[in-house]
């Protein structure tokens, strides 16, 4: 068509077929042929005879009532009548017949909108994600409330049955309740057999049925190889990959879970394209109140492993050690690992003690200082640490240690005794008296306490933190040595 237009234009200028052929670099016969055409050329596909042509009328008859044969039956009948081709042309011709006679496409679907609280859809997919320094296969479990379209997600390093059961429970918790029905796919962890050609009922995994009973919902497996049945939960996976996964890296699995939940919750504040409503608002106004209540505890199909807490308050799990509060020292605790990365430690009554991400590698010890607060000494006993803390807390601390070293063999002994008084006095008050002690050469602890007593309680902390003293009536009949003895007991 471009050649035809060019020939028409150049020929009007040159009025010579030879010159037109030279300018365009084409043959004169081509110029002559194009000039003889009154209209621009169009593509004309050459029609070749088909091996199916002699049978087309019979195929149309078999496709329509009263026969309504499918493609395989028609192919078998054609072979009996001498057809020597493959089944491919038969199906191609049948698709054209279906369009002509108005048969309904196999892809036609009736959209189903569930009432609030009726249905949730559950599924998962996998992504390649950078977690820390490594690219790892991460599984994204997702659940959506069919009515409001409110969504929830969580991420795992495993897609085994334990991870699936845990994800279903976690996502229902994120959604704030349980629906009457849970629409699922057909993994072996949930469905043992779902034969569309059989009239037998679907066989569910016994553990999945126990999970459904625990939650108070009913499982509904969608037909095999029919993802549109649960299209509401299928469609968000691509959006999550494009908007959250691609181009991002995450330090830990806990971080991708936190950011993923924040991302989905923010997404649920946007108008949904199908319902025309904001999922979070729709959920709060109409669906949250009709959801079934969540069970008080989790369904755990596997028995948890036991460990005895060591004297240093550590629990050994997979060649690594993790601290727990010191009150559990010597006691037996239980633990489990879910999603392939999250450790949960429980006491024997089933109360959660600790939840954290497992360490990569082996022979590592993870200790939390808060777990040792009950037995931690408020004042260090290490001489170097006393020096560091005393000079850091008090601006006159270095001067005090320097002067005390001239008189005593253990200047840090007196520095530690002064630090013990922080429970009774503010740091700035003690710092002020440290300066006075250096000036008066009263560096021993008895002289220091005497100065504090002379101050009549100046800078003393509130009564809640102070030592209990006798009432006023008792003070009038007791000697001052009583208080000296009380202060000495505090310092011990």
Secondary structure, DSSP 8 states (H G I E B T S, - for coil): -HHHHHHHHHHHHH--HHHHHHHHT--HHHHHHHHT-SS-----------TTGGGHHHHHHHHSTTT---HHHHHHHHHHTT--S-SHHHHHHHHHHHHHHT---TT--------TTTEEEEEEEEEEEEETTEEEEEEEEEEEETTT--EEEEEES--SHHHHHHHHHHHHHHHTSB-SEEEE---TTTEEE--TT--S--EE-HHHHHHHHHHT-EEEE--TT-GGGGHHHHTHHHHHIIIIITT-EESSHHHHHHHHHHHHHHHTTSB-TTT-SBHHHHIIIIIGGGSB---SS---SS--EEEE--TTSEEEETTEEEE--GGGTT-EEEEEEETTTEEEEE-TTS-EEEEEE--SSSS-EE--GGGGTTT--SS---HHHHHHHHHHH-TTHHHHHHHHHHH-S-HHHHHHHHHHGGGTB-HHHHHHHHHHHHHHT--SHHHHHHHHHHTTTTTB--TTTS-----HHHHTTS-THHHHHHHHHHH-
